[in-house]
């Protein structure tokens, strides 16, 4: 950027964009935290764009839904005219069946349920809306790469290798991704780019699921605003910088970027705006930034840990809250940053160096109260988006909130502190407005907890949960299996512990261990009996490290392990209480879940879930006749993910390999009479029962109850 005359700060026009695809129920807080300090410093010429909710609302317009349903109809008709179908066509055909029974206005009606408090808290009505939206999200993917979307996320084991810069930045892939949101890109987003002569356009990329769409929007921004400084930041960008094999390759991934902020961004973004204002050429001398083509590039990413005590507070008045899919605003706020414990051996978060995550920093309680007082003008429900607050800080915060007139209700993630029952923390949390707490429970086995260095005694966990339950506070339990040296029996204990104490928690999410190269485990591999393996050569971003155990667990034969793993699958199913996950009720830490905790207490959902006669169903089961006789032999998304894993475990997954596999044809068995399908409200298509059963009232009632329990009807 060449030198230019110095201007007033207010004259600098900057646009900050949160790209698709992520949770549309509330805005992520990163842009609020950037604009707060920038505006306080005089840079008031801003525009905040939540392109995620804007794009989804645009695509939900009846005319755009009609186009989506027409595409689904075309996909079905094309497939039904063929005797042989490729795997790609089989996958697309099954997806297209989800359009059967939907109308142009179904999606708007479902979003309307989320925004209307009366309908939102009618759980049966709410579930109908969720089923419509899930079907619609699958249908949207028909316009893009097969298998791209998994709800409101990008499928990590899908049509491309998200660890390959070649795959992710390929214009053919980005063209296909753009097709998913083309009405928004060419409509409202293009109009926004033309609205001002933007000096700076920033993209805050918080999740991997936003990355391809962010690259699409940046490409459009570069074409429309060639003179603007384009900047990327956010936790996903930090991960990309951190996990790259070769740091200079970051500019091949973010090829339309001029500046990258690889860590905490307030100071860096303010320095960038000041440079633009003063006409100073951009350079690496700016604190916390990387600049394309600038001399003296740093050998390691610049790491900035902000002074959270001195920062101006976040701005929540920058969003159009009526656009979000919730009956009232839910705000994300961070009173602390980093983790006061900072010891867990599996953790590897942020641009940490020798510790699992960034150092703990606490915003003074009085400043927190000032921030929340301004936030309360927007909404009274807050999620404390923190790694973990120290017990002492939490106690002080609870005391202040309990004495304040704000009447906030909140949730957050805390450690399972053994001191809770002794200090009566349940009552203190409740008095402060606490609705629910998420705990990194991790494992039900003390040996594994010790290896994690969790600082938790499993025998004390029930007491902590009882303390919260006695105060009416919901508990959300998070953990994982597959930790190095864990046996199949021990993995089962993680599920069994939850089942043994199922009256003490509301939601549990148990994932699978992933090794990352910055963790203590990767750095001390022999201590954890781990042998890290080389990533495939096609992987440029080493998001995870393949590994194998140095020794097999003792005392278990292969047959015994297989038998226990089958039992563990059954235990895992019993732990899943609700059929929906993020961003809906049942998803840990989601806005909808918090609002349901506020309405129904620690049980989360109402006891009475009887369908209300007050409203017509949003969508009903529909009949469809297909010429294919055995849809159960068609390729599934699970098979796509399995093929992706097979490639990754050999010499690497690539878009070309996956595309070739998807294009392989198999004969699709047909019959003259075809097969009658029932397409249920969830979009699940199943062969209709023989007519002898269809008239049986008891059979139909039982079938409906079973399908409803599985989230199908």
C-alpha positions as CSV (number, residue, x, y, z in Angstrom):
1,X,0.0,0.0,0.0
2,X,1.4,3.4,-1.0
3,X,1.6,6.4,1.3
4,X,-1.5,8.6,1.4
5,X,-2.5,11.8,3.2
6,X,-3.4,11.4,6.9
7,X,-7.1,11.3,7.5
8,X,-9.4,11.5,10.5
9,X,-10.0,8.2,12.2
10,X,-13.8,8.4,11.5
11,X,-13.1,8.7,7.8
12,X,-11.6,5.2,7.6
13,X,-14.3,2.9,6.3
14,X,-14.0,-0.7,7.4
15,X,-16.2,-3.7,6.9
16,X,-15.9,-6.7,9.2
17,X,-17.5,-10.0,8.0
18,X,-18.4,-13.2,9.8
19,X,-18.7,-15.8,7.0
20,X,-20.9,-18.8,6.6
21,X,-21.3,-21.5,7.7
22,X,-22.0,-21.7,11.4
23,X,-24.7,-21.2,14.1
24,X,-27.4,-18.8,13.0
25,X,-29.0,-18.4,16.4
26,X,-26.6,-15.8,17.8
27,X,-23.6,-13.9,16.5
28,X,-20.1,-15.0,17.4
29,X,-18.5,-12.4,19.6
30,X,-15.1,-11.8,17.8
31,X,-16.3,-8.8,15.7
32,X,-18.0,-7.2,18.7
33,X,-14.6,-7.4,20.5
34,X,-12.8,-5.8,17.5
35,X,-15.2,-3.0,16.9
36,X,-15.4,-2.1,20.6
37,X,-11.8,-0.9,21.0
38,X,-11.6,0.4,17.4
39,X,-14.7,2.6,17.8
40,X,-13.5,3.8,21.2
41,X,-10.3,5.0,19.5
42,X,-12.3,7.0,17.0
43,X,-12.6,4.5,14.2
44,X,-16.4,4.8,13.9
45,X,-16.8,4.3,10.2
46,X,-17.5,0.6,10.6
47,X,-20.1,-1.9,9.3
48,X,-20.5,-5.3,10.8
49,X,-21.8,-8.1,8.6
50,X,-22.9,-11.4,9.8
51,X,-22.8,-13.0,6.4
52,X,-23.8,-16.4,8.0
53,X,-27.2,-15.4,9.1
54,X,-27.7,-13.0,6.2
55,X,-26.9,-15.7,3.7
56,X,-29.2,-18.3,5.4
57,X,-32.1,-15.8,5.6
58,X,-31.6,-14.9,1.9
59,X,-31.6,-18.6,0.9
60,X,-34.7,-19.1,3.1
61,X,-36.7,-16.7,1.0
62,X,-39.6,-18.7,-0.7
63,X,-38.3,-18.0,-4.2
64,X,-34.9,-19.3,-3.4
65,X,-36.4,-22.3,-1.6
66,X,-38.5,-23.0,-4.7
67,X,-35.3,-23.1,-6.8
68,X,-33.8,-25.5,-4.3
69,X,-36.8,-27.8,-4.4
70,X,-36.8,-27.6,-8.2
71,X,-33.2,-28.7,-8.2
72,X,-34.0,-31.6,-6.0
73,X,-36.8,-32.6,-8.4
74,X,-34.4,-32.4,-11.3
75,X,-31.8,-34.6,-9.5
76,X,-34.5,-37.2,-8.8
77,X,-35.8,-37.2,-12.4
78,X,-32.3,-37.4,-13.9
79,X,-31.4,-40.4,-11.7
80,X,-34.7,-42.2,-12.3
81,X,-34.1,-42.1,-16.0
82,X,-30.9,-44.1,-15.7
83,X,-30.2,-47.8,-15.3
84,X,-26.7,-47.2,-13.8
85,X,-25.9,-44.6,-11.2
86,X,-22.5,-43.3,-10.0
87,X,-21.9,-43.1,-6.3
88,X,-22.3,-39.4,-6.6
89,X,-25.7,-39.7,-8.2
90,X,-26.8,-42.2,-5.5
91,X,-25.8,-39.8,-2.8
92,X,-27.5,-36.9,-4.5
93,X,-30.6,-38.9,-5.1
94,X,-31.0,-39.8,-1.5
95,X,-30.5,-36.2,-0.5
96,X,-33.0,-35.0,-3.1
97,X,-35.7,-37.2,-1.6
98,X,-35.7,-34.9,1.4
99,X,-37.4,-32.3,-0.7
100,X,-40.6,-34.5,-1.0
101,X,-43.3,-32.9,1.1
102,X,-41.6,-29.5,1.6
103,X,-43.1,-26.3,0.2
104,X,-41.6,-22.9,-0.8
105,X,-42.7,-21.5,2.6
106,X,-41.6,-24.4,4.8
107,X,-38.2,-22.9,5.7
108,X,-39.5,-19.4,6.5
109,X,-42.2,-21.0,8.7
110,X,-39.6,-23.1,10.6
111,X,-37.4,-20.0,11.2
112,X,-40.6,-18.2,12.4
113,X,-41.0,-20.9,15.1
114,X,-37.5,-20.2,16.4
115,X,-38.3,-16.5,16.6
116,X,-41.7,-16.8,18.3
117,X,-41.5,-17.4,22.0
118,X,-44.8,-19.3,22.2
119,X,-44.0,-21.7,19.5
120,X,-40.3,-22.0,20.4
121,X,-41.0,-23.3,23.9
122,X,-43.5,-25.9,22.6
123,X,-41.0,-28.7,22.2
124,X,-43.0,-30.7,19.7
125,X,-43.5,-27.7,17.5
126,X,-39.9,-26.8,18.0
127,X,-38.7,-30.2,16.8
128,X,-40.9,-30.0,13.7
129,X,-39.0,-26.7,12.9
130,X,-35.7,-28.4,13.5
131,X,-36.5,-31.3,11.1
132,X,-37.5,-28.8,8.3
133,X,-34.2,-26.9,8.7
134,X,-32.1,-30.0,8.8
135,X,-33.8,-31.2,5.6
136,X,-33.3,-27.8,3.9
137,X,-29.6,-27.7,4.9
138,X,-29.1,-31.1,3.2
139,X,-30.9,-29.9,0.1
140,X,-28.8,-26.7,-0.1
141,X,-25.8,-29.0,-0.5
142,X,-27.2,-30.3,-3.9
143,X,-26.0,-27.0,-5.4
144,X,-22.4,-27.6,-4.3
145,X,-19.9,-30.5,-3.9
146,X,-21.5,-33.8,-2.9
147,X,-21.2,-34.5,0.8
148,X,-19.9,-30.9,1.6
149,X,-22.3,-30.0,4.3
150,X,-23.1,-31.7,7.6
151,X,-25.8,-29.6,9.1
152,X,-24.3,-26.2,9.8
153,X,-20.7,-27.5,9.4
154,X,-18.4,-28.6,6.6
155,X,-17.9,-32.3,6.5
156,X,-14.3,-32.8,7.5
157,X,-14.1,-36.3,5.7
158,X,-16.0,-35.1,2.7
159,X,-15.4,-34.3,-1.0
160,X,-12.0,-32.6,-0.5
161,X,-9.1,-32.7,1.8
162,X,-9.4,-29.7,4.1
163,X,-5.8,-30.1,5.1
164,X,-4.7,-29.6,1.5
165,X,-4.2,-26.0,0.3
166,X,-4.4,-27.3,-3.3
167,X,-7.9,-28.7,-2.6
168,X,-9.2,-25.9,-0.5
169,X,-8.0,-23.0,-2.7
170,X,-8.8,-24.6,-6.0
171,X,-11.1,-22.2,-7.9
172,X,-13.2,-25.2,-9.2
173,X,-13.9,-26.1,-5.6
174,X,-14.6,-22.5,-4.6
175,X,-16.9,-22.1,-7.6
176,X,-18.9,-25.1,-6.4
177,X,-19.0,-23.8,-2.8
178,X,-20.2,-20.4,-4.1
179,X,-23.0,-22.2,-5.9
180,X,-24.4,-23.1,-2.5
181,X,-24.8,-19.4,-1.5
182,X,-24.8,-17.8,-4.9
183,X,-28.1,-15.8,-4.4
184,X,-26.5,-14.1,-1.4
185,X,-23.1,-13.5,-3.0
186,X,-24.5,-12.0,-6.1
187,X,-27.3,-10.2,-4.2
188,X,-27.0,-8.7,-0.7
189,X,-23.2,-9.2,-0.4
190,X,-22.5,-7.6,-3.7
191,X,-24.7,-4.7,-2.7
192,X,-22.8,-4.4,0.6
193,X,-19.5,-4.2,-1.2
194,X,-20.8,-1.4,-3.4
195,X,-22.2,0.5,-0.4
196,X,-18.9,2.3,0.4
197,X,-15.4,2.7,-0.8
198,X,-14.1,0.4,1.8
199,X,-10.6,1.0,3.0
200,X,-10.4,-2.3,5.0
201,X,-12.4,-5.5,4.6
202,X,-11.9,-8.0,7.4
203,X,-13.0,-11.7,7.6
204,X,-13.3,-13.2,11.1
205,X,-13.0,-17.0,10.6
206,X,-13.7,-18.8,13.8
207,X,-14.4,-22.3,12.6
208,X,-13.1,-24.6,9.9
209,X,-16.7,-24.8,8.5
210,X,-16.4,-21.1,7.6
211,X,-13.1,-21.4,5.8
212,X,-14.2,-22.3,2.2
213,X,-17.1,-19.7,2.3
214,X,-14.7,-17.1,3.7
215,X,-12.4,-17.7,0.7
216,X,-15.4,-17.3,-1.7
217,X,-16.4,-14.0,-0.1
218,X,-12.8,-12.7,-0.1
219,X,-12.6,-13.5,-3.8
220,X,-15.7,-11.5,-4.4
221,X,-14.4,-8.6,-2.2
222,X,-11.1,-8.5,-4.1
223,X,-12.9,-8.3,-7.4
224,X,-15.3,-5.6,-6.3
225,X,-12.9,-3.6,-4.1
226,X,-9.4,-3.9,-5.6
227,X,-7.9,-1.2,-3.5
228,X,-9.2,-2.3,-0.1
229,X,-6.9,-3.9,2.4
230,X,-8.2,-7.4,3.0
231,X,-7.4,-8.9,6.4
232,X,-8.1,-12.3,7.9
233,X,-8.2,-13.3,11.5
234,X,-9.9,-15.6,13.9
235,X,-9.2,-18.9,15.6
236,X,-9.4,-20.9,12.4
237,X,-6.8,-18.6,10.8
238,X,-4.6,-19.0,13.9
239,X,-4.8,-22.8,13.6
240,X,-3.9,-22.6,9.9
241,X,-0.8,-20.6,10.7
242,X,0.1,-22.8,13.6
243,X,-0.3,-26.1,11.8
244,X,1.2,-25.3,8.5
245,X,4.2,-27.3,7.3
246,X,5.6,-24.2,5.8
247,X,4.5,-20.8,7.1
248,X,4.9,-18.9,3.8
249,X,2.2,-21.2,2.3
250,X,-0.4,-19.3,4.3
251,X,-0.5,-16.8,1.4
252,X,-1.3,-19.6,-1.0
253,X,-4.4,-20.4,1.1
254,X,-5.4,-16.8,1.8
255,X,-4.3,-15.6,-1.6
256,X,-6.6,-12.6,-1.6
257,X,-5.4,-11.4,1.8
258,X,-3.1,-8.5,2.3
259,X,-2.8,-8.9,6.1
260,X,-3.2,-11.9,8.5
261,X,-3.7,-11.5,12.2
262,X,-2.7,-14.9,13.6
263,X,-3.6,-14.4,17.3
264,X,-5.7,-12.1,19.5
265,X,-6.7,-9.2,17.3
266,X,-7.8,-6.0,19.1
267,X,-4.3,-4.3,19.2
268,X,-3.3,-5.7,15.8
269,X,-6.5,-4.5,14.1
270,X,-6.3,-1.1,15.8
271,X,-2.7,-0.8,14.5
272,X,-3.8,-1.7,11.0
273,X,-6.5,0.9,11.0
274,X,-4.1,3.5,12.3
275,X,-1.6,2.7,9.5
276,X,-4.4,3.0,6.9
277,X,-5.5,6.3,8.4
278,X,-2.0,7.7,8.4
279,X,-1.1,6.3,5.0
280,X,1.8,4.4,6.5
281,X,3.0,1.4,4.4
282,X,2.0,-1.9,5.9
283,X,4.9,-3.9,7.4
284,X,5.6,-6.6,9.9
285,X,6.5,-3.9,12.3
286,X,2.8,-3.6,13.1
287,X,2.1,-5.4,16.3
288,X,0.6,-8.9,15.9
289,X,0.2,-9.0,12.1
290,X,1.7,-10.8,9.1
291,X,1.8,-8.7,5.9
292,X,1.9,-10.2,2.4
293,X,5.1,-9.5,0.4
294,X,6.5,-7.3,3.1
295,X,10.3,-7.5,3.8
296,X,11.7,-9.1,6.9
297,X,8.9,-11.7,7.4
298,X,9.0,-13.2,10.9
299,X,10.2,-16.8,11.2
300,X,7.5,-17.6,13.7
301,X,4.0,-16.2,14.0
302,X,3.7,-13.0,16.0
303,X,1.9,-13.9,19.3
304,X,0.0,-11.2,21.1
305,X,-1.7,-11.7,24.5
306,X,-4.0,-8.8,25.1
307,X,-4.2,-6.8,28.3
308,X,-7.9,-7.7,28.9
309,X,-8.0,-5.3,31.8
310,X,-7.3,-2.2,29.6
311,X,-9.4,-3.0,26.5
312,X,-12.5,-1.1,25.7
313,X,-15.6,-3.3,26.1
314,X,-17.3,-5.2,23.2
315,X,-20.1,-3.7,21.2
316,X,-23.3,-5.7,20.8
317,X,-25.4,-2.9,19.3
318,X,-23.7,-3.5,15.9
319,X,-26.0,-6.5,15.1
320,X,-29.5,-6.6,13.8
321,X,-30.8,-9.0,16.5
322,X,-34.1,-9.5,14.7
323,X,-32.3,-11.6,12.1
324,X,-31.2,-14.3,14.4
325,X,-33.1,-17.6,14.9
326,X,-34.0,-17.2,18.5
327,X,-36.9,-15.7,20.4
328,X,-34.6,-13.4,22.3
329,X,-30.9,-12.4,22.1
330,X,-28.2,-14.6,23.6
331,X,-24.8,-12.8,23.9
332,X,-21.3,-14.3,24.1
333,X,-19.0,-12.5,26.5
334,X,-15.5,-13.3,27.8
335,X,-14.7,-12.0,31.3
336,X,-11.4,-14.0,31.2
337,X,-9.0,-15.3,28.5
338,X,-6.8,-18.3,28.6
339,X,-7.0,-21.1,31.2
340,X,-5.9,-20.7,34.8
341,X,-5.3,-24.5,35.0
342,X,-3.4,-24.8,31.7
343,X,-2.0,-28.3,32.3
344,X,-4.2,-30.8,30.4
345,X,-1.9,-32.9,28.4
346,X,-4.2,-33.3,25.4
347,X,-5.0,-29.6,25.1
348,X,-3.5,-27.6,22.2
349,X,-5.4,-24.4,21.7
350,X,-4.4,-21.1,20.2
351,X,-0.9,-19.8,19.5
352,X,0.5,-21.4,22.6
353,X,4.2,-22.0,22.9
354,X,5.2,-24.3,25.8
355,X,1.8,-24.5,27.5
356,X,-1.5,-26.1,26.4
357,X,-3.2,-22.8,25.8
358,X,-2.7,-19.1,26.3
359,X,-2.0,-17.7,29.8
360,X,-4.9,-16.8,32.0
361,X,-5.9,-13.1,32.2
362,X,-8.9,-11.7,34.1
363,X,-10.8,-8.6,33.4
364,X,-11.5,-6.6,36.6
365,X,-14.9,-7.4,38.0
366,X,-16.0,-3.8,37.9
367,X,-15.2,-3.5,34.2
368,X,-17.1,-6.8,33.6
369,X,-20.1,-5.3,35.4
370,X,-19.9,-2.2,33.2
371,X,-19.7,-4.4,30.0
372,X,-22.6,-6.5,31.1
373,X,-24.7,-3.4,32.0
374,X,-24.4,-2.3,28.4
375,X,-25.0,-5.8,27.1
376,X,-28.2,-6.0,29.2
377,X,-29.7,-3.3,27.0
378,X,-29.6,-5.9,24.2
379,X,-30.5,-9.1,26.1
380,X,-30.4,-10.8,29.5
381,X,-29.0,-14.2,28.5
382,X,-25.2,-14.5,28.4
383,X,-22.8,-17.3,27.6
384,X,-19.4,-16.8,29.3
385,X,-17.2,-17.9,26.4
386,X,-14.0,-18.8,28.4
387,X,-11.6,-21.7,28.7
388,X,-12.0,-21.8,32.4
389,X,-12.4,-19.3,35.2
390,X,-10.4,-19.7,38.4
391,X,-12.5,-20.5,41.5
392,X,-11.6,-17.3,43.2
393,X,-12.6,-15.1,40.3
394,X,-15.8,-17.1,39.8
395,X,-16.8,-16.5,43.5
396,X,-16.2,-12.7,43.2
397,X,-18.1,-12.6,39.9
398,X,-21.0,-14.4,41.4
399,X,-21.1,-12.1,44.4
400,X,-21.2,-9.0,42.2
401,X,-23.8,-10.4,39.8
402,X,-26.0,-11.5,42.7
403,X,-26.0,-8.0,44.1
404,X,-26.5,-6.2,40.8
405,X,-29.9,-5.2,39.4
406,X,-29.1,-6.7,36.0
407,X,-31.0,-10.0,36.5
408,X,-28.8,-11.8,33.9
409,X,-29.1,-15.5,33.3
410,X,-25.9,-17.2,32.1
411,X,-24.0,-20.4,31.4
412,X,-20.3,-21.2,31.0
413,X,-17.6,-23.8,31.1
414,X,-16.0,-24.5,34.4
415,X,-13.7,-27.1,35.9
416,X,-15.1,-29.7,38.2
417,X,-13.8,-28.1,41.4
418,X,-14.0,-30.3,44.4
419,X,-14.4,-27.2,46.6
420,X,-17.9,-26.5,45.2
421,X,-19.9,-28.5,47.8
422,X,-17.8,-27.2,50.7
423,X,-18.3,-23.6,49.7
424,X,-22.0,-23.9,48.8
425,X,-21.2,-22.8,45.3
426,X,-24.5,-24.2,43.9
427,X,-26.6,-21.6,45.8
428,X,-24.1,-18.8,45.0
429,X,-24.1,-19.7,41.3
430,X,-27.9,-19.8,41.2
431,X,-28.2,-16.5,43.0
432,X,-25.9,-15.0,40.4
433,X,-28.2,-16.2,37.6
434,X,-26.4,-19.4,36.5
435,X,-28.6,-21.7,34.4
436,X,-26.2,-24.5,33.5
437,X,-22.5,-25.4,33.6
438,X,-20.4,-27.3,31.0
439,X,-17.8,-29.5,32.5
440,X,-14.8,-31.0,30.8
441,X,-15.4,-34.3,32.5
442,X,-13.1,-36.1,30.0
443,X,-13.1,-39.6,31.4
444,X,-14.7,-41.8,34.0
445,X,-11.4,-43.5,34.8
446,X,-9.0,-42.1,37.4
447,X,-5.9,-43.5,35.6
448,X,-6.8,-41.6,32.4
449,X,-7.6,-38.4,34.4
450,X,-4.2,-38.6,36.0
451,X,-2.5,-39.0,32.6
452,X,-4.5,-36.0,31.4
453,X,-3.4,-34.1,34.5
454,X,-6.9,-33.0,34.9
455,X,-6.6,-32.4,38.7
456,X,-10.0,-34.1,39.2
457,X,-10.9,-37.1,41.4
458,X,-13.6,-39.1,39.7
459,X,-15.1,-40.1,43.1
460,X,-15.7,-36.4,43.9
461,X,-17.6,-35.6,40.7
462,X,-21.0,-36.9,41.8
463,X,-20.8,-34.6,44.9
464,X,-20.1,-31.6,42.7
465,X,-23.0,-32.5,40.4
466,X,-25.4,-33.0,43.3
467,X,-24.4,-29.5,44.6
468,X,-25.5,-28.0,41.3
469,X,-28.6,-30.2,41.0
470,X,-29.8,-29.1,44.5
471,X,-29.7,-25.5,43.2
472,X,-31.5,-26.3,40.0
473,X,-28.5,-25.8,37.8
474,X,-28.1,-28.0,34.7
475,X,-24.9,-29.9,34.0
476,X,-23.5,-30.6,30.6
477,X,-20.8,-33.2,30.5
478,X,-18.0,-33.3,27.9
479,X,-15.5,-36.1,27.4
480,X,-13.8,-38.4,25.0
481,X,-12.6,-41.9,24.6
482,X,-9.4,-43.2,22.8
483,X,-6.8,-41.5,25.0
484,X,-3.4,-43.2,24.6
485,X,-3.2,-46.5,26.6
486,X,-6.9,-46.5,27.3
487,X,-8.4,-50.0,27.1
488,X,-11.8,-50.8,25.6
489,X,-13.0,-51.6,29.1
490,X,-11.9,-48.1,30.4
491,X,-13.6,-46.4,27.4
492,X,-16.8,-48.2,28.5
493,X,-16.4,-46.8,32.0
494,X,-16.6,-43.3,30.7
495,X,-20.1,-44.0,29.4
496,X,-21.1,-46.1,32.4
497,X,-20.2,-43.4,34.9
498,X,-22.6,-41.1,33.2
499,X,-25.3,-43.7,33.2
500,X,-24.7,-44.5,36.9
501,X,-25.3,-40.8,37.7
502,X,-27.8,-40.0,34.9
503,X,-30.1,-38.1,37.3
504,X,-27.3,-35.5,37.9
505,X,-26.7,-34.2,34.3
506,X,-28.8,-33.0,31.3
507,X,-26.6,-33.4,28.2
508,X,-23.4,-35.3,27.5
509,X,-21.1,-35.1,24.5
510,X,-18.5,-37.8,24.3
511,X,-16.0,-37.5,21.4
512,X,-12.9,-39.3,20.2
513,X,-9.3,-38.3,21.2
514,X,-7.4,-36.4,18.5
515,X,-3.6,-35.9,18.8
516,X,-2.2,-32.5,17.8
517,X,1.4,-31.6,17.6
518,X,1.5,-28.8,20.1
519,X,0.1,-30.9,23.0
520,X,2.2,-32.3,25.8
521,X,1.3,-35.8,24.5
522,X,2.9,-35.2,21.1
523,X,6.0,-33.5,22.8
524,X,6.4,-36.3,25.3
525,X,5.3,-39.2,23.1
526,X,7.2,-42.0,24.9
527,X,5.8,-41.0,28.2
528,X,2.3,-41.6,26.8
529,X,3.3,-44.7,24.8
530,X,2.5,-43.0,21.6
531,X,4.3,-43.2,18.2
532,X,3.5,-40.1,16.1
533,X,3.4,-40.9,12.4
534,X,4.1,-38.7,9.4
535,X,1.1,-36.9,7.9
536,X,0.4,-37.7,4.2
537,X,2.5,-35.6,1.9
538,X,-0.6,-33.9,0.4
539,X,-1.5,-32.4,3.8
540,X,-0.2,-28.9,4.1
541,X,-2.1,-28.0,7.3
542,X,-1.3,-30.6,9.9
543,X,-4.6,-30.2,11.9
544,X,-4.1,-33.6,13.6
545,X,-1.2,-36.0,14.0
546,X,-1.7,-39.7,13.0
547,X,-0.3,-42.0,15.6
548,X,-0.2,-45.6,16.8
549,X,0.3,-47.1,20.3
550,X,3.8,-48.2,21.2
551,X,2.4,-51.3,22.9
552,X,-1.0,-53.0,22.9
553,X,-3.1,-52.9,26.0
554,X,-2.5,-55.9,28.3
555,X,-5.0,-58.6,29.1
556,X,-7.4,-58.2,26.2
557,X,-7.7,-60.4,23.1
558,X,-8.9,-59.0,19.8
559,X,-12.2,-60.8,20.2
560,X,-12.7,-59.5,23.7
561,X,-11.9,-55.9,22.5
562,X,-14.4,-56.2,19.7
563,X,-17.1,-57.5,22.0
564,X,-16.5,-54.7,24.5
565,X,-16.5,-52.1,21.7
566,X,-19.9,-53.3,20.6
567,X,-21.2,-52.9,24.1
568,X,-19.6,-49.4,24.3
569,X,-21.6,-48.4,21.2
570,X,-24.8,-49.4,23.0
571,X,-23.7,-47.4,26.1
572,X,-23.0,-44.4,23.9
573,X,-26.5,-44.5,22.4
574,X,-28.0,-44.5,25.9
575,X,-26.0,-41.5,26.9
576,X,-27.4,-39.5,24.0
577,X,-30.7,-38.2,25.4
578,X,-31.9,-35.9,22.7
579,X,-31.8,-36.4,19.0
580,X,-30.6,-32.9,18.1
581,X,-27.1,-31.3,18.4
582,X,-25.7,-27.8,17.9
583,X,-27.1,-25.3,17.2
584,X,-30.4,-26.8,18.5
585,X,-31.7,-27.9,21.9
586,X,-29.5,-30.7,23.0
587,X,-26.3,-29.1,21.7
588,X,-23.9,-28.2,24.5
589,X,-23.5,-24.5,25.0
590,X,-25.9,-23.5,22.2
591,X,-28.2,-20.5,22.5
592,X,-31.4,-22.6,22.1
593,X,-30.2,-25.0,24.9
594,X,-29.6,-22.1,27.3
595,X,-33.0,-20.7,26.7
596,X,-34.6,-24.1,27.3
597,X,-32.6,-24.4,30.5
598,X,-34.0,-21.0,31.5
599,X,-37.6,-22.1,30.8
600,X,-37.6,-25.7,32.0
601,X,-34.8,-25.9,34.5
602,X,-32.1,-28.5,34.8
603,X,-34.2,-31.2,33.1
604,X,-33.9,-29.0,29.9
605,X,-37.0,-30.2,28.0
606,X,-40.6,-30.4,29.3
607,X,-42.1,-33.6,30.6
608,X,-45.2,-33.2,28.4
609,X,-44.2,-33.4,24.8
610,X,-47.7,-34.1,23.4
611,X,-48.3,-32.5,20.0
612,X,-50.4,-29.3,20.4
613,X,-53.6,-29.1,18.3
614,X,-53.1,-25.3,18.2
615,X,-50.9,-25.3,15.0
616,X,-51.0,-27.1,11.7
617,X,-47.9,-29.4,11.3
618,X,-45.0,-27.7,9.5
619,X,-44.5,-30.8,7.5
620,X,-46.2,-34.2,7.3
621,X,-45.1,-37.6,6.0
622,X,-45.4,-37.8,2.3
623,X,-45.6,-40.7,-0.1
624,X,-43.2,-41.1,-3.1
625,X,-42.8,-43.8,-5.6
626,X,-39.3,-44.6,-6.8
627,X,-38.4,-46.9,-9.7
628,X,-35.5,-48.3,-7.6
629,X,-36.1,-51.4,-5.6
630,X,-33.2,-51.3,-3.1
631,X,-32.3,-47.8,-1.9
632,X,-30.6,-49.5,1.1
633,X,-27.8,-50.6,-1.3
634,X,-27.1,-47.1,-2.5
635,X,-23.8,-45.4,-1.4
636,X,-24.1,-43.6,1.9
637,X,-22.3,-40.6,3.5
638,X,-20.7,-43.0,5.9
639,X,-19.1,-44.8,3.0
640,X,-17.8,-41.5,1.6
641,X,-16.3,-40.7,5.0
642,X,-14.8,-44.2,5.2
643,X,-13.2,-43.8,1.8
644,X,-11.8,-40.5,2.8
645,X,-10.3,-42.1,5.9
646,X,-8.8,-44.9,3.9
647,X,-7.1,-42.4,1.5
648,X,-5.9,-40.3,4.4
649,X,-4.4,-43.4,6.2
650,X,-2.4,-44.3,3.0
651,X,-0.8,-41.6,0.9
652,X,-3.4,-39.0,1.6
653,X,-6.9,-37.9,0.5
654,X,-7.3,-35.6,-2.5
655,X,-10.3,-34.2,-4.2
656,X,-9.2,-36.0,-7.4
657,X,-9.2,-39.4,-5.7
658,X,-12.5,-38.8,-4.0
659,X,-14.1,-37.5,-7.2
660,X,-12.9,-40.6,-9.1
661,X,-14.4,-42.8,-6.5
662,X,-17.7,-40.9,-6.6
663,X,-17.9,-41.2,-10.4
664,X,-17.7,-45.0,-10.3
665,X,-21.0,-46.5,-11.5
666,X,-23.0,-49.4,-10.3
667,X,-26.3,-50.8,-11.7
668,X,-29.4,-49.6,-9.8
669,X,-31.9,-52.4,-9.6
670,X,-35.4,-51.4,-10.8
671,X,-38.9,-52.8,-11.1
672,X,-41.8,-51.9,-13.3
673,X,-44.0,-51.2,-10.2
674,X,-41.3,-49.4,-8.3
675,X,-41.2,-49.0,-4.5
676,X,-43.5,-46.9,-2.4
677,X,-41.6,-44.8,0.1
678,X,-42.8,-42.9,3.1
679,X,-40.8,-39.7,3.5
680,X,-41.1,-38.8,7.2
681,X,-41.1,-35.3,8.6
682,X,-37.3,-35.7,9.3
683,X,-36.7,-36.4,5.6
684,X,-35.9,-40.0,6.3
685,X,-37.2,-42.1,3.4
686,X,-38.3,-45.7,4.2
687,X,-40.1,-48.3,2.2
688,X,-43.8,-48.4,3.1
689,X,-45.1,-51.4,5.0
690,X,-47.1,-54.1,3.3
691,X,-50.8,-53.0,3.0
692,X,-51.9,-55.7,5.5
693,X,-50.3,-53.6,8.3
694,X,-51.3,-50.1,7.1
695,X,-54.8,-50.2,8.5
696,X,-53.8,-51.3,12.0
697,X,-54.3,-48.4,14.4
698,X,-52.2,-49.9,17.1
699,X,-49.4,-50.7,14.7
700,X,-49.4,-47.1,13.3
701,X,-49.4,-45.6,16.8
702,X,-46.5,-47.7,17.9
703,X,-44.6,-47.0,14.7
704,X,-45.1,-43.2,15.2
705,X,-43.9,-43.4,18.8
706,X,-40.7,-45.3,17.8
707,X,-39.9,-43.0,14.9
708,X,-40.6,-39.9,17.0
709,X,-38.2,-41.2,19.7
710,X,-35.5,-41.5,17.1
711,X,-36.2,-38.0,15.7
712,X,-37.7,-39.3,12.5
713,X,-41.4,-38.3,12.9
